[in-house]
Amino acid sequence: MTSVADSPVRETLSSVHTDLFVDGRWVPAASGDRFEVVNPATEEVLARVADADASDARRAIEVAAAHQAEWAATSPRSRREILYRAYQLIVERTDEIAAVMTAEMGKPLAEARGEVAYGAEFFRWFAEEAVRIGGDHTTTGDGGHRIVVSRQPVGPCILITPWNFPLAMGTRKIGPAIAAGCTMVLKPAELTPLTTLLLADILVEAGLPAGVLNVVTTSNPSAVVTEWMESGLARKISFTGSTEVGKILLRQAAGTVMRTSMELGGNAPFIVCADADIPRAVDGLMLAKMRNIGQACTAANRVFVHRSVIDEFTEAFTAKMAALKVGDGAAEGTQVGPLVEPKAVEKVASLVDDAVAKGARVSCGGRALDGPGYFYPPTVLTGVGLDADLVRTEIFGPVAAIIPFGDAGRPDDPAADDEVIALANDTRWGLVAYLFSQDVDRCARLSAALEAGMVGVNTGIVSNPAAPFGGVKESGLGREGGRVGIEEFLDMKYTATPIRR
């Protein structure tokens, strides 16, 4: 595998700041401590990043609060220009950002470039929304008062981003906060802080004033975030991560009745009906399963295939999975990079072993690869029983679990639809679901019955800056992106004025 020390990535990494970004300045942690960021493909140390504690966190939230009134008073057009310039800079620096992302997270370069394009679009989208923050004006029914409804920035925001999409999850939160006029403290994942630090530098170049965005890196997230949550200065938290952590944050947010946006875990069903276009469904599953090496909350977790087409579907899908090239994401031609850390490999291996012990069969893959690096091959399991742990757990890896439904001899039996909907909805999560059928009426009926915030009909991708991203049940609260995305960062104010006659 290519060593970072011998690659062009070294020069790129050397230009990335590794201190905290507070009040427009790069500063070390108060303790002077640092933590290591490791390349998951080579296990090399990429950088040593400032390791903040509660005192650093307190300083950052105080700065954000101090700048809130001034930032909220800026014109929508000014905020729009900053976001659009940042969008342009991200696009111009695509290769640089992608190289950093691949080095610290592992995804193949081609996919990293795709994330750069996707992430940049959130800045362009919210640049356009910044100048469209609306209100309302009417009179009371008796004609005695004017009613003026306006929207104002909610105030200082806590943003917490995950490691799997280190650029796009940042832009998806920072974009609407800037557009709405909110200041921010941001904690990136400790596994992938470098992309976020590079993004902060880009925003400085785009003209973002000091104190609006403050980035705090740490190996002790609980200490930093708890300080913010209990400060009494923050008015909103936007979190993307596990359901378990999200519940802790919701309990903490109750202490100050803080606005919350929670994008949590998923257990996405992928349904292949008897009348599905099989090649199209196979291609859709490749996208829904293998995006980001399966390390995505939107990844297809449970693949329900009608028994009348399961052999055809499984054979075609297994052939595509087995043909994928595994390796260092920085090497051209790599299609599947490493998982992000050793614990991720251990989890995936444990889930596969459990499913096999309970009767599942391995069509391809099924065993962790030797290092260096944290690699697990594309894996297809067939005949997966409903008692397997991976049916109830977010896999977060390149493993597809194929589960049959329906009667092979009765492809048109409507009871199969009822069966698969019950199976798909039998989970505490409800982020996304995927459905493949050539029957328009069936697509409409099943889509309405699926308990999910998003449904992909005959497509394996649902994420788009123009769409409201979010789930139901234990997959979260609120929406990111789309026309409603900025609303999460705005409070509504009603002003009553007597009408003099």
Secondary structure, 3 states (H helix, E strand, C coil): CCCHHHCCHHHHHHCCCCCEEECCEEECCCCCCEEEEECCCCCCEEEEEECCCHHHHHHHHHHHHHHHHHHHCCCHHHHHHHHHHHHHHHHHCHHHHHHHHHHHHCCCHHHHHHHHHHHHHHHHHHHHHHCCCCCEEEECCCCCEEEEEEEEECCCEEEECCCCCCCHHHHHHHHHHHHHCCCEEEECCCCCCHHHHHHHHHHHHCCCCCCCEEECCCCCHHHHHHHHHCCCCCCEEEEECCHHHHHHHHHHHHCCCCEEEEECCCCEEEEECCCCCHHHHHHHHHHHHHHHHHCCCCCEEEEEEECCCHHHHHHHHHHHHHCCCECCCCCCCCCECCCCCHHHHHHHHHHHHHHHHCCCEEEECCCCCCCCCCCCCCEEEECCCCCCHHHHCCCCCCEEEEEEECCCCCCCCCHHHHHHHHHHHCCCEECEEEEECCCHHHHHHHHHHCCCCEEEECCCCCCCCCCCECCEECCEECCECCCCHHHHHEEEEEEEEECCC
